[in-house]
């Protein structure tokens, strides 16, 4: 009988722990995405330099679904999410979805090495300024990285999140 009680307690604690972890995952947007640009808003246009030093403008992609991935090579959560973002790029780019990495790096070589390390081959742009000082972070309300914003073909924001699985779920439904 004691063994059954102990087993029940262990199972109960596991269930509670899993429920807490699930609710924390779901609450991350409530905690970290509160100031991200809201769905229905026209996505702010921007002009920045790519990793190759070319000028890139978001408006060049009007008419396409665009995923903006706000990240940095020094960010532990970004590094953890990078393989999933690369996987989504490989899955959805052939369907016409454009991915644009918006790096919050200040060092171009660290940025380049981060891209190489994770196999990031989609367009990358950066202001090469401290995260909180960038015009792009201010325009999109990015207070936490990684953050992702999905823009529809009409240039309107349809999703703003810190959770990659929500981007994947949205793109699957298209």
C-alpha positions, 0 to 999 in steps of 0.5 A: 500500500505504501508503494502505491501511495508513493507511486501515486505521489510521483505520478501526481507531481509529474503531472503538475510539473508538466502542466506548469511547463505547458502553461509557462510555454503558452504564457511566454507571449503574454510575458515577452511579446506584449509590445510586439507590433500587433496583427492587422498593423501595416508592417513598418518598412525598413532599409538595412544592410545585409551580411554581404553589405547590400541594401535590403528593403522590406518593401521589396517583398510586398506580395509575399508572405514574410517571416522576420526572425529577430535574433543574435548570435550571442543570445542563448535562446536564439541559438536554441531556436536557430535549428527550428527556424532553419528547418521552417525556412527549408520547408516553407521557402519552396512554397514562396515564404520569404525569411529575413533574419534581423540580427541584433549583433554589433559585431559583423564577424560574430554575426557571420559565424552564427549564420555559418554555425546554424546553416542560416542561408536566408537574407540577413540584415542588421543595424550592427547596433546594441539591441535596444538602440536599433530603429528596427526593434523600436519600430516592431516593439521587440523587447525580447529575442528571439521574436518572430513577426509574420507579414502577409502578402498585403504587408500586414502583420498577421502574427507576432510571437516569441514562440517558433511553434506558433509560426510553424502552425500559422505557415502550415495552415496557409 
